[in-house]
Amino acid sequence: MTPATLEITILGSGTSTGVPVVGCDCAVCRSSDPRNQRTRCSALISDGRHNILIDTAPDLRQQALREDIRRIDAVLYTHSHADHLHGIDDLRGFNLRSKKSIPLYGSPQTLGRIRHNFGYIFAGLDTPGYVPRLSLHPVATNFSLFNLTIVPIPIDHGGMPTYGYRCGPFAYLTDCNGIPESSLALLDNLDLLVLDGLRFKPHNTHFNIPQAIQMAEIIGARQTLLTHLSHEVDHPRHAPQLPAEVDFAYDGQRLALPLHQMAEETLLRQLP
């Protein structure tokens, strides 16, 4: 049975440095507004029975404690940059609770890089509790996970191919500065889009905020949240300047979305 509701939690909304930035005394880094305090970029999808993590940020332990996450059933990886990957060892704590291996999904290139960079995890060491218990599952097209249809969305990160992901009425596209037409075709009729919007100034591998707003208008989701935010973004000062259907994400933000069976079946028919 398809679950009736998806709950999306923004675990981290910050760029690779996090906010506050080490050694910075700017107004945002000194801000007491919790929306300006950003751990590295990550999100959680839950149907009430299973928790699917998107990326293992270096702040994963802190995020899991803050949100009282007790289990992780699978991880979707967008790409292998350190700010989206280097919390991987913190998955060990979830293994110790569940006594089960956690499947990791991503492009063949991303999972190959994970295997290479974290060889100690996949070397077959028979020492319980010493390393995370993880399995690698390369994906190139849509697949089913806990009766949910997961759609990898190829996007461009300054010449580096990365994945976003769609699950029913929700899509998550971080770390990108281009979305191919073929991927745009997979993003119609969204209730919620989480989209890269690094800063106001141009950047060579990320959408800046004006570009992200333009892309949000093209995609046409009912609500768009900008994530991967730098300390150039002051939430209370800049959020009122955004279009009505666009806002800045913040750490700990939770959104519940209806997941309609008919919408899932329509999406499946449209996929290659």
C-alpha positions as CSV (number, residue, x, y, z in Angstrom):
1,M,0.0,0.0,0.0
2,T,1.3,3.4,-0.9
3,P,1.7,5.6,2.2
4,A,-0.6,8.5,2.5
5,T,2.0,11.1,3.6
6,L,5.6,11.9,3.1
7,E,7.4,13.9,5.8
8,I,10.4,15.8,4.6
9,T,13.0,17.1,7.2
10,I,15.7,19.6,6.2
11,L,18.6,18.2,8.2
12,G,21.1,20.7,6.9
13,S,20.6,23.8,4.7
14,G,24.2,25.1,4.6
15,T,27.0,25.2,2.1
16,S,30.3,23.3,2.5
17,T,31.6,25.6,5.2
18,G,28.5,25.5,7.3
19,V,27.2,28.7,8.9
20,P,28.7,30.2,11.1
21,V,31.9,30.0,9.1
22,V,35.0,29.3,11.2
23,G,36.7,32.6,12.0
24,C,34.0,34.8,10.4
25,D,32.5,37.8,12.3
26,C,29.9,38.8,9.7
27,A,26.4,39.7,10.8
28,V,25.0,36.3,9.6
29,C,27.7,34.3,11.3
30,R,27.1,36.2,14.6
31,S,23.3,36.0,14.2
32,S,21.2,34.5,17.0
33,D,18.4,33.6,14.5
34,P,18.4,29.8,14.4
35,R,17.5,30.0,10.7
36,N,21.0,31.5,10.1
37,Q,22.7,28.5,11.8
38,R,23.2,26.0,9.1
39,T,24.8,22.5,9.1
40,R,25.9,20.9,5.9
41,C,23.3,20.0,3.3
42,S,21.2,16.9,3.9
43,A,17.5,15.9,4.1
44,L,15.4,13.0,5.4
45,I,12.4,11.4,3.7
46,S,10.0,9.4,5.9
47,D,6.8,7.6,5.3
48,G,6.2,6.9,9.0
49,R,7.7,3.5,8.8
50,H,11.0,4.0,6.9
51,N,13.6,6.8,7.0
52,I,15.5,7.5,3.7
53,L,18.5,9.8,4.1
54,I,19.8,12.0,1.3
55,D,23.6,12.3,1.7
56,T,25.7,11.8,4.8
57,A,26.9,15.3,5.7
58,P,29.9,15.7,8.1
59,D,27.3,17.0,10.6
60,L,25.2,13.8,10.5
61,R,25.6,12.8,14.1
62,Q,24.6,16.3,15.2
63,Q,21.6,16.4,12.9
64,A,20.4,12.9,14.0
65,L,20.7,13.9,17.7
66,R,18.9,17.2,17.1
67,E,16.0,15.6,15.2
68,D,15.9,12.4,17.4
69,I,16.5,10.1,14.4
70,R,16.6,6.5,15.6
71,R,16.9,4.6,12.3
72,I,18.1,5.0,8.8
73,D,16.8,2.4,6.3
74,A,18.6,3.6,3.2
75,V,20.8,6.5,1.9
76,L,20.5,8.3,-1.5
77,Y,23.7,10.0,-2.5
78,T,23.7,13.0,-4.8
79,H,27.5,13.0,-5.4
80,S,30.8,12.4,-3.6
81,H,31.9,15.8,-2.5
82,A,33.1,15.8,1.1
83,D,30.3,18.0,2.5
84,H,27.8,15.5,1.2
85,L,29.7,12.3,2.1
86,H,32.1,12.5,5.0
87,G,29.6,11.7,7.7
88,I,29.4,8.2,6.3
89,D,31.0,6.6,9.4
90,D,28.2,7.9,11.6
91,L,25.9,5.4,9.9
92,R,27.6,2.9,12.2
93,G,25.4,4.0,15.1
94,F,22.3,3.1,13.2
95,N,23.7,-0.4,12.4
96,L,24.3,-1.0,16.1
97,R,20.6,-0.3,16.8
98,S,19.1,-2.2,13.8
99,K,21.7,-5.0,13.5
100,K,21.1,-4.6,9.7
101,S,23.2,-3.4,6.8
102,I,22.1,-0.1,5.3
103,P,21.8,0.1,1.4
104,L,23.4,3.0,-0.3
105,Y,22.1,4.2,-3.7
106,G,23.7,6.6,-6.2
107,S,25.2,6.8,-9.6
108,P,27.9,4.2,-10.5
109,Q,30.5,7.0,-10.5
110,T,29.5,8.2,-7.0
111,L,29.4,4.8,-5.5
112,G,32.7,3.9,-7.1
113,R,34.2,7.0,-5.5
114,I,32.7,6.1,-2.1
115,R,34.2,2.5,-2.4
116,H,37.6,4.0,-3.2
117,N,37.6,6.8,-0.6
118,F,36.3,4.6,2.2
119,G,37.9,1.3,1.4
120,Y,38.0,0.3,5.1
121,I,34.2,0.1,5.1
122,F,34.0,-2.3,2.2
123,A,37.2,-4.4,2.8
124,G,35.2,-7.2,4.5
125,L,36.7,-6.7,8.0
126,D,34.9,-9.1,10.3
127,T,35.0,-6.9,13.4
128,P,31.4,-6.2,14.5
129,G,30.8,-2.5,15.3
130,Y,34.2,-1.3,14.0
131,V,33.0,-0.1,10.6
132,P,29.6,0.7,9.2
133,R,27.7,-2.2,7.6
134,L,26.8,-0.8,4.2
135,S,25.9,-2.2,0.7
136,L,26.3,-0.4,-2.6
137,H,23.5,-0.3,-5.1
138,P,24.3,1.7,-8.3
139,V,21.2,3.2,-10.0
140,A,20.7,4.9,-13.4
141,T,16.9,5.0,-13.6
142,N,13.8,4.8,-11.3
143,F,13.6,2.1,-8.7
144,S,11.3,1.1,-5.9
145,L,12.3,1.5,-2.2
146,F,9.9,0.6,0.5
147,N,7.0,0.8,-2.0
148,L,8.1,4.3,-2.9
149,T,9.2,5.2,-6.5
150,I,12.6,6.9,-6.4
151,V,13.6,8.8,-9.5
152,P,17.2,9.8,-10.0
153,I,17.3,13.2,-11.7
154,P,20.6,13.9,-13.6
155,I,21.8,17.5,-13.0
156,D,25.0,19.4,-13.7
157,H,27.4,20.7,-11.0
158,G,29.8,22.8,-12.9
159,G,30.6,20.0,-15.4
160,M,30.3,17.2,-12.8
161,P,27.3,15.0,-13.3
162,T,25.3,14.6,-10.1
163,Y,21.9,13.3,-9.1
164,G,18.9,14.9,-7.6
165,Y,16.0,12.7,-6.5
166,R,12.2,12.7,-6.9
167,C,9.9,10.8,-4.6
168,G,6.2,11.4,-5.5
169,P,5.4,15.1,-5.1
170,F,8.8,16.0,-3.8
171,A,12.2,16.6,-5.5
172,Y,15.6,17.4,-4.0
173,L,18.1,19.1,-6.3
174,T,21.2,20.3,-4.5
175,D,24.6,21.2,-5.9
176,C,23.7,22.2,-9.4
177,N,24.0,25.0,-11.9
178,G,22.2,23.4,-14.8
179,I,19.3,21.0,-15.3
180,P,19.0,19.3,-18.7
181,E,15.7,19.4,-20.6
182,S,15.4,15.6,-20.2
183,S,15.5,16.1,-16.4
184,L,13.1,19.0,-16.4
185,A,10.6,16.6,-18.0
186,L,10.7,14.5,-14.8
187,L,9.9,17.5,-12.5
188,D,6.4,18.4,-13.4
189,N,3.5,18.6,-10.9
190,L,5.6,18.9,-7.8
191,D,4.3,20.0,-4.4
192,L,7.7,20.7,-3.0
193,L,11.1,21.4,-4.7
194,V,14.3,21.8,-2.7
195,L,16.8,23.6,-5.0
196,D,20.4,24.8,-4.8
197,G,20.6,28.5,-4.3
198,L,24.1,29.2,-2.8
199,R,24.3,33.0,-2.7
200,F,23.4,36.3,-4.5
201,K,26.7,36.6,-6.4
202,P,27.4,34.3,-9.4
203,H,29.2,31.0,-8.8
204,N,30.7,28.6,-11.3
205,T,29.2,25.3,-9.9
206,H,26.0,26.4,-8.1
207,F,22.9,28.3,-9.0
208,N,22.9,31.7,-7.4
209,I,19.7,33.0,-5.9
210,P,18.4,34.9,-9.0
211,Q,19.2,31.8,-11.2
212,A,17.5,29.5,-8.7
213,I,14.4,31.7,-8.7
214,Q,14.3,31.6,-12.4
215,M,14.7,27.8,-12.5
216,A,11.9,27.5,-9.8
217,E,9.6,29.4,-12.1
218,I,10.4,27.1,-15.0
219,I,9.8,24.0,-12.9
220,G,6.6,25.4,-11.4
221,A,6.5,23.5,-8.1
222,R,3.8,24.7,-5.7
223,Q,6.6,25.5,-3.1
224,T,10.3,25.9,-3.6
225,L,12.9,26.0,-0.8
226,L,16.4,27.2,-1.6
227,T,19.2,25.2,0.2
228,H,23.0,24.9,0.3
229,L,23.0,28.5,1.6
230,S,26.1,30.5,2.3
231,H,26.6,33.1,5.0
232,E,25.8,35.7,2.4
233,V,22.1,34.8,3.0
234,D,20.5,36.5,6.0
235,H,17.2,34.6,6.4
236,P,15.1,37.3,8.2
237,R,16.4,40.1,6.0
238,H,16.3,38.4,2.6
239,A,13.4,36.0,2.8
240,P,10.8,38.8,2.4
241,Q,12.4,39.7,-0.9
242,L,11.7,36.3,-2.4
243,P,8.6,35.5,-4.6
244,A,5.6,34.2,-2.7
245,E,6.2,30.5,-3.7
246,V,9.9,30.6,-2.9
247,D,11.6,30.6,0.5
248,F,14.9,29.7,2.2
249,A,15.2,26.3,3.8
250,Y,16.4,26.1,7.4
251,D,17.7,23.4,9.6
252,G,15.0,21.3,11.3
253,Q,12.3,22.4,8.9
254,R,9.6,19.8,8.5
255,L,7.0,19.5,5.7
256,A,4.2,16.9,5.2
257,L,3.1,16.1,1.7
258,P,0.2,13.9,0.5
259,L,1.3,11.1,-1.6
260,H,-1.5,10.2,-4.1
261,Q,-1.6,6.7,-5.6
262,M,-2.8,8.1,-8.9
263,A,0.1,10.6,-9.1
264,E,2.6,7.7,-8.4
265,E,1.1,5.6,-11.2
266,T,1.2,8.5,-13.6
267,L,4.8,9.2,-12.8
268,L,5.7,5.6,-13.4
269,R,4.1,5.6,-16.8
270,Q,6.1,8.7,-17.8
271,L,9.5,7.2,-16.8
272,P,11.8,5.5,-19.4
